[in-house]
Amino acid sequence: MWLKGRLGLGVKAENIESRMIESLRSPLDFEVRMASKKLVCQAEEMPHIIIPALLRNYDNKTDRVREGVREVLSRIVATNSGMGSVIDEMCNPSNAVRKGLHAFLGDHIGFHAATYASLYEQTMLLVAMSQRKEVPADDIISLANQSKRTFLNGEVMKAVGDIGYCLDHMKHRYRTSEQYKEYVTDLLKMAPDLTKMGVYRSTIEEPLRKVMRASRYREYDETKEIVQLRTRESQLYAALGRLERSVRNSMSERPDPPNELAADDRELLSRMQALIERFTSLVLVGRHDEAVSVLLEHLSSPEANPSQLAWRRRLERKDPSALFTLFLVGLASVKLAAVVLPDAAEDLYQTELRSLVGVPSIHLVMWPEHFLSSLSPPDREEPVSAATDEGQA
């Protein structure tokens, strides 16, 4: 087999690609399966060699090779890091690789993902051109990099909006810089004529030089607020993911309300109720950035972190109060997050909570506005309106 043992980094990419095609073309299913498995492993070690080779052959004319390539790519992007390695090829110098990437993203995620890749490519090309002419672009690069994290978090439409914003601003900045340089050049050409009219050349040139230096070192902050918000959203997604995985790992079915809630659990649920009220009020007046910060602050607190020692011990011994509280907090948190991270929250819900809740989508789970009812005896109405009957949602 062509990938037997560890492939050295000195092996030429074209040799690897030709051997990959040869193996995937094999009439023996066993050889194809082995080649696919090793390709997935080698993509982790040498992503910049294996992934471009796969993308270049995404539409290979040989059916068997094409099917094998697409299967391998699907397995690679099953992990967040794998998808990250794939979208890192958005600016690959090979047109065939970029074309394969756009096709793959369109088939695997949707046309919005392919649109994102195209806009990102255009943005970074313009950034490179701008940097050669000393047009500031650091803030654009920061937002473009953050848009990749937003994309990987599942918020594709937000990523498209952000990279489109980058492209529009970079175009405007580049055009303005070019127009300004042309204006200065023309003005300097007029200096001899102005001198004849009694205007000293130094009174023209020195101010222009100062303006040019100032424009060169000017700091642009149009993207600052967006970068900060997207950073907080990424942090929220990470914190939410840890919480929901704790819920899924701690229980195999939806827990029943306990006969009595522990004092610490009552306190946490009371704080959760206050969070829901504050979050709701912020969302209703359109202050989504503040809503993100409020939810992130709550999920980052020790009391809401199931990895804390006291939490872990109670969950390990299957404490009914701890399990029930963790379930309520987890479901309510992902429901709140669905307002500001609709796609990412849906993905987490489907992966971690749907089997416990039963409702087909987080967006069909009712708003957890009566959380304090969880402090009532179990024969009273339950606090979280995650209806187990899909029709009630």
C-alpha positions, 0 to 999 in steps of 0.5 A, spaced: 500 500 500 502 506 498 501 509 505 504 504 508 508 507 514 509 514 515 510 518 509 516 523 509 515 530 508 520 530 503 515 526 498 513 530 493 506 532 493 504 530 486 507 523 487 503 522 493 497 525 489 498 520 483 499 514 488 492 516 492 489 516 485 491 509 483 489 506 490 482 509 490 481 507 483 483 499 485 478 494 484 479 491 490 474 494 496 479 492 501 484 496 498 480 502 497 477 502 504 485 501 507 487 507 503 481 511 505 482 510 512 490 512 512 488 518 508 484 520 514 490 519 518 495 522 514 490 528 513 491 530 520 499 530 520 500 533 513 494 537 511 497 541 506 499 536 502 493 531 503 487 536 503 489 539 496 490 533 493 483 531 495 480 537 493 484 537 486 480 531 485 473 532 488 470 532 481 475 526 478 472 523 472 473 516 474 467 515 478 471 510 483 476 515 485 471 521 485 467 517 490 473 515 494 475 522 495 468 525 497 468 520 502 475 521 505 473 529 505 466 527 509 470 523 514 476 529 515 471 534 516 467 530 521 471 534 526 472 541 527 479 541 526 479 537 520 474 542 517 479 548 519 484 544 515 480 544 509 477 551 509 485 553 510 485 552 503 481 558 501 487 561 498 491 556 495 494 558 489 492 552 485 485 554 482 483 547 481 484 546 489 480 552 490 474 550 485 474 543 489 473 547 495 467 551 493 464 545 490 465 541 496 463 546 501 457 547 497 455 540 497 457 538 504 454 545 507 450 549 502 451 554 497 452 560 503 459 556 505 461 556 498 459 564 497 463 565 504 470 561 501 469 566 495 468 572 499 474 570 503 479 569 497 477 576 494 478 579 501 485 576 502 487 578 495 485 585 496 489 585 502 495 583 499 495 588 494 493 593 499 499 591 504 504 592 498 501 599 497 502 600 504 494 601 505 492 599 513 489 592 513 491 589 520 483 590 522 481 587 516 485 581 517 483 580 524 476 580 522 477 575 517 480 570 521 475 571 526 470 570 521 473 563 520 472 561 527 465 563 526 464 559 520 467 553 524 462 554 530 456 553 525 454 560 524 455 560 516 451 566 515 454 571 520 461 569 517 458 571 510 456 577 513 463 579 516 467 577 510 463 581 506 463 587 510 471 586 510 471 586 503 467 592 502 471 596 507 477 593 504 475 596 497 473 602 499 480 603 503 484 601 497 480 606 492 480 612 497 488 611 498 489 610 490 485 616 489 488 620 495 495 618 492 493 621 485 491 627 488 497 628 491 501 627 485 497 632 481 498 637 486 506 636 486 506 636 479 502 643 479 508 646 484 512 649 479 506 653 476 504 655 483 511 657 485 510 662 479 504 665 482 508 666 489 506 660 493 512 657 495 514 650 494 515 648 501 509 650 503 505 645 499 510 639 499 511 639 507 504 639 509 503 633 504 508 629 506 505 630 513 498 628 511 501 622 507 505 619 513 499 620 518 495 616 513 500 611 512 500 610 520 492 611 521 489 606 525 482 603 523 477 601 528 471 600 524 471 592 525 473 593 532 466 592 535 465 586 530 471 582 532 470 583 540 463 581 539 465 575 535 470 573 540 465 573 545 460 569 541 466 564 540 467 564 547 460 563 549 460 557 544 466 553 547 463 554 554 456 552 552 459 546 548 462 544 555 456 544 559 452 541 554 457 535 553 457 534 561 449 534 560 449 528 555 455 525 559 451 525 566 445 522 564 442 517 559 435 519 559 431 525 562 431 526 569 425 526 573 424 532 578 427 530 585 423 530 591 427 536 594 432 540 591 439 541 594 440 548 597 445 550 592 441 547 586 435 552 588 440 558 589 443 556 582 436 556 579 434 562 582 440 565 579 438 562 572 431 565 573 434 572 574 439 571 568 433 569 563 429 575 565 435 580 564 437 576 557 430 577 555 429 584 556 436 585 552 434 581 546 427 585 546 430 592 545 435 589 540 442 589 545 444 582 542 451 584 544 450 585 551 445 579 551 451 575 549 456 577 554 451 576 560 450 569 558 457 568 557 458 571 564 453 566 567 456 560 564 463 562 566 462 562 573 464 556 578 457 555 580 455 553 573 461 549 571 459 542 572 467 540 572 468 543 579 469 538 584 463 539 588 459 538 582 463 532 579 462 528 585 454 529 586 454 527 578 458 521 579 453 518 585 447 520 580 444 525 585 437 526 583 437 534 585 444 535 581 442 531 575 435 535 574 438 542 575 444 540 570 439 538 565 434 545 566 441 549 566 443 546 560 437 546 556 435 553 558 442 555 556 442 552 549 435 555 548 437 562 550 443 561 546 439 560 540 437 567 539 444 569 538 447 563 535 441 560 532 445 555 528 451 553 533 445 552 538 441 548 534 447 543 532 449 542 540 442 541 541 441 535 536 448 532 538 447 533 545 440 534 548 435 532 543 435 524 545 433 527 552 428 532 550 425 529 544 423 536 541 425 536 534 429 542 534 431 547 539 427 553 536 421 549 537 423 548 545 418 553 549 422 559 552 424 558 559 420 564 562 417 560 568 424 557 571 422 559 578 417 553 578 422 548 578 423 550 586 416 547 587 414 540 589 414 535 583 407 535 582 407 542 580 408 544 573 415 543 570 419 549 569 422 548 562 417 547 557 421 542 553 415 538 551 416 531 550 411 531 545 413 534 539 406 536 537 406 541 544 412 544 542 
